[in-house]
Amino acid sequence: MAVSRGLKLQMKNISLMIREIWMEGNVVYGKVQILETPCGNIIKAIIKAGGKPGISSRALGSLQRENNVNVVQDDLQIICWDFVSEPS
């Protein structure tokens, strides 16, 4: 179980494993494997029914205000990636 700054990830909620991740310009791309777990099977059922879940990241880090824009600092730590109905 990963733990960072008080955030705990529950292994029972895992549905995917990241197999590959890369950036093209400012866009992140990746390949995931949906796991044979209760949560993975829910995602598979949604996809089989025609749903198109997205993926969003959860991260911790600090921001610094520069020219009316919040700039992510070098301490950014991506905690996990989640299937979501509305990706951010």
C-alpha positions in Angstrom: 0.0 0.0 0.0 1.4 3.4 -1.0 1.3 6.1 1.7 2.2 9.7 1.2 1.4 12.7 3.3 -1.5 10.9 5.0 -3.1 9.6 1.8 -3.6 5.9 1.9 -4.5 3.8 -1.2 -6.6 0.8 -0.6 -5.3 -2.3 -2.4 -8.9 -3.7 -2.5 -9.9 -0.8 -4.8 -7.3 -1.4 -7.5 -8.7 -1.9 -10.9 -5.8 -1.3 -13.3 -2.1 -1.7 -13.7 -0.2 0.9 -15.8 1.9 -0.9 -18.5 3.3 2.1 -20.3 3.1 5.9 -20.0 4.6 8.6 -22.1 4.1 12.3 -23.1 3.7 13.9 -26.4 4.0 17.6 -25.9 1.7 18.5 -23.0 -0.5 15.4 -23.3 0.0 12.2 -21.3 -0.7 8.9 -22.9 -0.7 5.4 -21.4 -1.6 1.8 -21.7 -3.2 0.0 -18.8 -4.3 -3.5 -18.1 -7.7 -3.9 -16.4 -7.2 -6.4 -13.6 -9.3 -9.4 -12.5 -10.3 -7.7 -9.3 -13.8 -6.7 -8.1 -13.2 -3.1 -9.2 -11.6 -4.2 -12.5 -14.6 -6.3 -13.3 -16.9 -3.3 -12.7 -14.9 -1.3 -15.3 -15.0 -4.2 -17.7 -18.8 -4.4 -17.4 -19.1 -0.7 -18.0 -16.9 -0.9 -21.1 -18.8 -4.0 -22.4 -22.1 -2.1 -22.0 -20.7 0.7 -24.2 -19.4 3.1 -21.5 -16.2 5.0 -22.0 -14.5 5.7 -18.7 -11.7 8.1 -18.6 -8.6 8.1 -16.4 -7.5 10.8 -14.1 -4.4 11.1 -11.9 -4.2 11.9 -8.2 -1.1 13.8 -7.1 0.3 15.8 -4.2 2.6 18.7 -4.5 2.9 22.5 -4.1 1.9 25.4 -6.3 3.5 28.7 -6.6 1.5 31.7 -8.0 3.2 33.3 -11.0 1.6 36.0 -13.1 -1.9 35.0 -11.9 -1.3 31.3 -12.7 -0.7 28.5 -10.3 2.5 26.7 -11.4 3.1 23.1 -10.2 6.5 22.8 -8.5 9.1 20.1 -8.7 7.9 18.3 -5.6 4.9 16.9 -7.6 4.3 13.2 -6.7 1.7 11.3 -8.7 0.0 9.0 -6.2 -2.2 6.9 -8.6 -4.4 6.8 -11.6 -8.1 6.2 -11.4 -10.9 5.2 -13.8 -13.5 8.0 -13.7 -16.7 9.0 -15.4 -15.6 12.6 -16.0 -11.8 12.9 -16.4 -10.2 16.2 -15.4 
